[in-house]
Amino acid sequence: MKILIADDHAIVRAGILTTLRENELFTEFLECETGEEALRITDEQNPDYVFMDLSLPKKHGLVVIRELRQKGFDGKIVVLTFHQEEEYIYKSYQAGANGYVKKVAAVSNLNRIVARIEKGARFAVEGYDEEALERLLQSYRGKVTVSREFYGDVFLTAREREVLKGVLAGKTTAELAEDLGISIKTVNIYRGNLLTKYESKNMAELAGKVMKG
């Protein structure tokens, strides 16, 4: 089988590659650093498996997964991420991923996830058996989620969305801290996260990008 590893850190790709070379299923290995490259290489090479980080430059991993599925890609997609929030497990499932592995866990878990997928698992997550995973997914089904169109291609945690809504409503940092029951320092951390994710120099520029998106 042919596989593609999409991650912007060479040392991480090397570790993943070393682990997956131990799997007799895989015989051809491709690598890339950005979401746009992942789309292009998948279109050109049609790998059997794509192992993908979520925080990719150029295009977020969740966006890449959705676009691949919309184009009819029927290979297996396994998410590799540092994100600890269970919300990202559900978002990956919704986007069309087949597996999910947290990078804080041993990379060797990858081959166990692959084995579960090869045995027919629709969605396999490191650390969750089938029953626990179904409970997690069920807990998110039916919840109101912010539309992808409103936030463009940037995916936010629940708290980041709350802070962003407050910023767009013109609330000050102190007002946001009081409304959300967190410290001003914590609000500033979330504001910094938003500026980074939207590649903006200030909140005015960020607001403009969000409203255009």
C-alpha positions in Angstrom: 0.0 0.0 0.0 1.0 3.6 -0.7 0.8 6.1 2.2 1.2 9.9 2.5 2.4 11.5 5.7 1.4 15.2 6.0 3.1 17.1 8.9 5.1 20.3 8.9 7.8 19.0 11.3 10.4 16.9 9.6 11.4 15.2 12.9 7.8 14.1 13.5 7.5 12.8 9.9 10.7 10.8 10.4 9.3 9.2 13.6 6.0 8.4 12.0 7.8 7.0 8.9 10.1 4.8 11.1 7.0 3.3 12.8 5.0 2.7 9.7 7.9 1.1 7.8 7.5 -1.7 10.4 4.1 -2.4 9.0 4.2 -5.0 6.2 1.1 -3.4 4.7 3.0 -0.3 3.6 5.4 -0.4 0.7 5.5 3.1 -0.7 6.0 6.3 1.3 5.2 9.9 0.4 5.7 13.1 2.5 4.5 16.7 2.5 4.5 19.7 4.8 1.3 21.7 4.0 -2.4 21.2 3.6 -2.3 22.4 0.0 0.5 19.9 -0.8 -1.5 17.1 0.8 -4.4 17.9 -1.5 -2.2 18.0 -4.6 -0.2 14.8 -3.8 -3.4 12.9 -2.9 -4.9 13.9 -6.2 -1.8 12.9 -8.2 -0.8 9.8 -6.3 -4.0 8.4 -4.8 -2.5 6.9 -1.7 -4.2 4.1 0.3 -3.6 5.9 3.6 -3.1 9.6 4.5 -1.6 10.3 8.0 -2.3 13.9 8.6 -1.6 16.5 11.3 -4.5 19.0 11.9 -2.4 22.1 12.3 -1.0 22.2 8.8 0.3 25.4 7.2 -1.7 26.8 4.2 -4.8 24.8 4.9 -6.1 23.3 8.1 -6.1 19.5 8.3 -9.9 19.3 8.9 -10.5 21.4 5.8 -8.2 19.1 3.8 -10.1 16.0 4.9 -13.4 17.5 4.0 -12.1 18.6 0.5 -10.6 15.1 -0.1 -14.0 13.5 0.7 -15.9 16.0 -1.4 -13.6 15.1 -4.3 -14.4 11.4 -3.9 -11.1 10.2 -2.2 -11.9 6.8 -0.7 -8.6 6.0 0.9 -8.2 5.9 4.6 -7.3 9.1 6.6 -5.8 9.0 10.1 -5.4 12.2 12.1 -2.3 12.8 14.1 -2.5 15.8 16.4 -1.4 17.4 19.7 -5.0 18.6 20.3 -6.3 17.1 23.6 -9.9 18.4 23.3 -12.4 15.6 22.5 -14.2 18.1 20.3 -11.5 17.5 17.7 -12.2 13.8 17.7 -15.8 14.5 16.7 -14.8 17.1 14.2 -12.4 14.7 12.6 -15.1 12.0 12.4 -17.5 14.5 10.9 -14.9 15.6 8.3 -14.5 12.0 7.2 -11.4 10.6 9.0 -11.0 6.9 9.7 -8.7 7.2 12.7 -7.4 9.6 15.3 -4.1 9.4 17.3 -2.8 12.0 19.8 0.8 12.7 19.3 1.4 12.7 23.1 0.8 9.0 23.0 3.4 6.6 21.6 3.6 6.7 17.8 3.6 2.9 17.9 -0.2 3.2 18.5 -0.4 4.1 14.8 -0.1 0.5 13.7 -2.7 -0.6 16.2 -5.1 1.9 14.8 -4.3 0.8 11.3 -5.0 -2.8 12.3 -8.5 -1.8 13.7 -9.3 0.1 10.5 -8.2 -2.9 8.4 -10.5 -5.1 10.4 -13.4 -2.9 9.4 -13.6 -0.1 12.0 -15.4 2.9 10.5 -13.5 5.2 13.0 -10.8 4.1 15.4 -9.4 6.3 18.1 -6.4 5.5 20.3 -7.5 5.0 23.9 -11.2 4.4 23.1 -12.9 1.1 22.6 -16.0 0.9 20.3 -18.5 1.5 23.1 -16.6 4.5 24.7 -16.1 6.1 21.3 -19.8 5.8 20.4 -20.7 7.5 23.7 -18.3 10.3 22.9 -19.6 10.8 19.4 -23.2 10.7 20.6 -22.5 13.4 23.2 -21.6 15.8 20.4 -24.4 14.8 17.9 -27.1 17.4 17.8 -25.1 20.1 19.5 -25.2 23.6 17.9 -21.9 24.2 16.2 -20.6 27.3 14.6 -20.7 27.1 10.8 -17.5 26.6 8.9 -18.6 29.4 6.5 -18.7 32.0 9.3 -15.3 31.2 10.6 -13.7 30.4 7.3 -11.1 27.7 7.3 -10.0 28.3 10.9 -11.2 25.8 13.5 -11.5 27.0 17.1 -12.0 25.5 20.5 -15.3 26.2 22.3 -13.6 28.8 24.5 -11.9 30.5 21.5 -15.3 30.8 19.8 -16.8 32.4 22.9 -13.9 35.0 23.1 -14.2 35.6 19.3 -18.0 36.3 19.6 -17.2 38.7 22.4 -14.6 40.5 20.4 -16.9 40.8 17.4 -19.6 42.2 19.8 -17.1 45.0 20.8 -16.5 43.8 24.4 -13.4 44.8 26.2 -11.0 42.2 27.7 -12.3 43.0 31.2 -15.9 42.5 30.1 -15.0 39.2 28.5 -13.2 38.0 31.6 -16.3 38.8 33.7 -18.7 37.3 31.3 -16.7 34.0 30.9 -15.6 33.8 34.6 -11.9 33.7 33.7 -9.0 36.0 34.4 -8.0 38.9 32.2 -4.7 37.1 31.6 -6.5 34.1 30.3 -8.6 36.2 28.0 -5.5 37.7 26.6 -4.1 34.2 26.0 -7.2 33.4 23.9 -7.0 36.7 22.1 -3.4 35.8 21.2 -4.4 32.4 20.0 -7.0 34.0 17.7 -4.5 36.5 16.3 -2.1 33.6 15.5 -4.8 31.4 13.9 -6.1 34.2 11.7 -2.6 35.5 11.0 -3.7 39.0 12.1 -1.7 41.8 13.6 -4.6 43.2 15.7 -8.2 42.5 16.6 -9.5 44.9 14.0 -7.8 43.0 11.2 -9.0 39.7 12.7 -12.6 41.0 12.8 -12.3 42.0 9.2 -11.1 38.6 8.1 -13.8 36.8 10.0 -16.6 38.9 8.6 -15.3 38.4 5.1 -15.0 34.7 5.6 
